[in-house]
Amino acid sequence: NSGAGSWVVVGKDGTRSTYTSIYPSISGVATFRWALKTRQDTHGNTVNYNYWCDTAQNCYIDTIAYNGIVIKSYSDTRADGFNFARGGGVDPVNHAGTGWLGWTNYRLAAIEVSVGGSRARAYKLSYAYSGTSSRSLLKSIQQYGRDASVQQTRTTDATGNPVVTTTVSGSSLPPTLLDYSAESVATPSWSTSAWLGALFQVAPVSTYCI
């Protein structure tokens, strides 16, 4: 659908995935980034995805909503921001034909899960920095209960760049800790699939953290 700036992929099982334009190209006449907007099965069950974008030419997941459940993500400013190529074009600052670079300046800091409009639980993600690469390493995930409070503060650094910090408070379970081997600083001892499965589980972990 060129008029709506979207396109649809239909799976063999009939599932329809709709992708939409969320960031234009440098010239503004094409799309630099597409993102999954909705996914609907043959029974009409629909998952909706929403994003927010910053001026560094990058976009991040904001909410995922389905069947009365809303998963809200919160991002912090990362000290180890990194860039990525956005394709060809003329840099409007240096007027060189190398194209613009985009920047990833944020990382996931907290997740809040609401069911039927009421908070069900929240998660706090904590990081450390690799002594080898100086990149962010996920160090712990902590689950909070219905009384969780997720707050964000927005300030600026010495050069005027925005700085976002997220805090989570309330009753909680002990954090799940991740460790990294000396041979491969990017490989946690607890697998990524394991903690992602725990993070997005539907069943309650405890009576107060449903």
Secondary structure, DSSP 8 states (H G I E B T S, - for coil): -TTTTEEEEE-TTS-EEEEEEEEE-TTSSSEEEEEEEEEE-TT--EEEEEEEEETTTEEEEEEEEETTEEEEEEEEEEEEEEEEE--SS--TTT--TT--EEEEEEEEEEEEEEETTEEEEEEEEEEEE-TTT--EEEEEEEEE-TT-EEEEEEEE-TTS-EEEEEEEESSB---EE--B-SS-TT-BSS-HHHHHHHHT-SS-SSTT--
